Amino acid sequence: MMNPTNAIDLVALDLDGTLLSSNEQISARNQRAIAALLATGIRVVIVTGRGVDTPVRIARELELSRFPIICCHGALTRDLATGKTLGHIPVPLVFAKPIIEFAERERLPIAVYSEDHFWRLEGQQALMSDMNGPAWRETPSFTALLGSPPTFIRFLGAEGADAVRERFGDLPLNFRTERWFEFVECVILDRRAGKREALADLCRTYGISHERVMAIGDSRNDVPMLQWAGIGVVMGNALPEVRAMVALETATNDDDGVAEAIERYVLGGTLGDARSA
């Protein structure tokens, strides 16, 4: 079947707060909408802040393994068909090493992500639901991991997020604070890494212009991607300041917001009834 709108060639989907419901499930309606995109020949790419394990599993469940995944906040792009890493922008070791050593010395909860595994100190509580799974490892010390640059670093909790910004905030890195209700974390990335940048690179390899991309997300780190895409749609459950930065809005992640956006702006073939945020 051909793309009914002849306007969108690729749909980029965030996971948490977007494709996943509050209980981390994918609704039947969202699954049907994605299947309909695939039937029309439209590429569907997962673009998430999570490490590689969860997006790989979800891509396989949704029959998206023919397409790459973008994970680790855009710092890693992986071709699932070949297992090859298409793009990797880690935190330079010259900056990462003192940050990680500081966190360990001060006993601040952190997680250190590599391409395939994610590490926390032995006995450290899994403070977020995504800190469990087959890719997670525990270590008595991060020292042995400091031979290669990490993909990204997470400081978990307000104390650590504030401390790392105060101590290292002048380094040429991206210190991104994320809030999940009462929980605060600080994600540290190379400045060149981001969802928008990784998605733009992938689209260049496909020969797809940004006007022919639809992106859906809910977090502050999604905003550059949503503003870059020809059709950028923010979830109804996003924070008010995030919703204010994106022109189009859909329903919440618990009300099939992804499916609503796909049906309205792609499969329905009418862009004129876009709902303003």
N, C-alpha and C positions, 0 to 999 in steps of 0.2 A: 504494500500500500504506500502511496506517496504522502508526503507531508501535506496536510490539507491547507495549511496557511502559506506554505512556501516562504515562510519568514524566519523560522527558527531551525537551526541545524543541530544545536547542542543545548541540553538543559543541565545546569550544574546545581547540585543539591547538597546543602549542609545536612548534618545528621542531628545532633542534639538540639532540641527545641524547634526542629524543622521537620525532617522526615520521621524522626522518632517521637512517639508520644511521651507524656510525662513518665509512663512506666516502661519506657524504652522498647516499645513495640511499633511495628509498621502496620497500619490499618489495611484492611482489605481494599478499601477504596483507593488508598495511595498506591498499593500494589497494582491495581487494575490500571490506574492512570499511567504508571511507569511502563507497564506492558503495552499500553496503547501507543506510547511514544516510540517504543522499540519497533512496533509493527509498522509505523510510518517511516522508519529509517532514521529517526532522530537519535543522536547519541545522548546517553545519560551518564554523567560523571559525578561521583561522590567527591565533595570538597569539604574536608573536616579538620578540626583542630586535633582530633584524636590521633593516637599512634596507629601503626599500620594494621594491628590485628583485627579490630572491630570493623573498619571499612572493608577489609578483605572478605570477612565472613558475610557481611551484608551484601556486598557486590555479588558474591556467589549465590546467595539466596535469591536475589532479584534478577539473576542471569545477566549481570553487567560485567562479567569477567572479561569480555572482549575489549573493554575500555580501561584505560588507566584510572587509578585513584590518586587523588591529591589529599595528603594527610599532613599531620604535624604542623598545622597552621600554615600550610603551603610550603614548608621547608623540604618536603619529600614528595616526589611523584613516582609511582611504581606502576609498571606495565604488568598486569596480572596474567596476561597470556604467556609471557616469557619469564616472568619473575625479575626482569631487568629493572634497575633503577634508572629512570629517565632524567631525574633532576634531584639534586641534593644540595642544600645550602645550610651547612651546619654552623653552629656558633664557633668562631675561631678559638682554638685551644688556649691561646695567649690570654683571652678574656675569660673563657669558661673555667679554666683551672682555678684561679683565685676565687671566683664566685662559689664554686662547689666546695672548695676547701673552707671558705668562710662559713657556709651553711653547715657543714659537718662539724666544724669547731664549735659553733654556737648552738648546735643541736636544733637547727631550724628545719621543719619538715620540707623536704624537696623531693622531686622526682626528676630523674635524668633519662632522657630518651635518646636511643641510638636508632639506626635504621630498622632494626628487627626486634630489639628488646628494650624494655623500660625498667628502670632500676629504682628501688627505694632501700633505705637502710633497714637492716634486720630489726624486727619488732615495731617498725613504724606503722601506725594505723593507716588503713586505706581510707583517706579522708573524702574521696570522691568515688562515685559508683564505677567510673571508668578505670579505677586503679586495681581492678581484678581481671583475671583472664590469663590465657596461656603464654602471652608474651612478657608478663611481669616476672621480675626476678628480685630477690633480696640479696643484699651484700653487707658484710660487716663494715666495709669502708669503701668509699668511692675511689680511693687511690688507684686501684688496679684498673679503673675505667678511664683514667686520664691520659692514656696513650694515644687516643684519637678524639677529634672534636665531636661533641654531642650534637644531635639534631636540634634539640631545644631543651630548656630547663624550666621546671615549674617550681615556684615557691608557693607553698600551700598554707593559706591562712593570712590574716591581716598583719600579724606580727612580722612574719617573714617577708611578705610583700613590701611592707614599709621599710624594713631593715635593708633589703637588697637595693632598693631605690636610693636610700640615703647614702649607702656605702659605695655603690657602683653606678649610680644613675648618670654620671658624666661620661661613661664609656660609650663608644660608637656602636651601640646595640639597640634593639627594639625592646623596651620594657613595656609589656602590655598587661594592664590590670583588667581582669575579668571578674564580674560579680554574678554569683548564682544565688539569688535570694540573699541570705545572710552570709554566705560564704564568699571569701575574697581570695584570689590567687594572682600571682604575677608570672606571666609567661615571658621568657627571655629568648629572643630570636636574633639571628643575623638580620641586619637592616634590609637586606635584599630579599628576604623571605616574606611571603604573604600569599593569601589565597588569590587575590587579584593577579599578582605577578605570575604565579604558577598556572592559573587558568589561561591567562593571555599567552604564555609560552606554549601550552598544550594546543590552544586554538591555532596558533601560527603553524604548528606541525600539521594540523588538519586543513589548513588553508581556509579557516572560518574567521570572518570578521566579527568584531564585538557586537555589531548590530544584529547578528544572527544567533546571538547567545541569550538564553534566559537563565537567570540565577535566582535562587530562593534561599533566604537565610534569616536568622533572628538576632545575631549578636553583633557587637561593635566591630569585631574582626571580620564580619561579613560585609560591612558597609562599602568598602572600596570595590569589592567584587560586584555588589548589587548596583553601584553607581556606574561601573564600567560596562556592564552588560546592556545589550539593547533593550531587554526587558528585565528589570530588577525588581523583585517582589519581596517585601518584608513580611514576616509572620505577625499575626495579630497578638501573639504572646510576647513579642519583643518589648524591651523597655521603652518607655515613651520617648526618650532622647534618641533611641535608635530608629524608631518608627518615624520620627520627624525628619530624618535624613534621607528617607527613601520615598519615592513618589507613589509607588503602588503597594497595596496592602492586601493580604489574604486572611483567611480564618486562622485560628490558633492551631498548634500542633496536635491538640486533642480533638480538633474538629475538622480533620482532613484538609488542613490548609494547603498542603502541597498539591493534593488532587484538585482542589478548587482552583488554584492558580493555573495548573496545567490545562484543565478543562476550559477555563475562561480565556486564557491568553494564547494558547497554542492549539489545542484540539478543537476549540469552538470556532476559531478563525476570525474572531472579532476583537480588535484591540480598542475599539472606541468606548467600550463599557468598563474600562479600567477604573477601579475604585481608588480614589486618592486617599493617602494616609492622613 
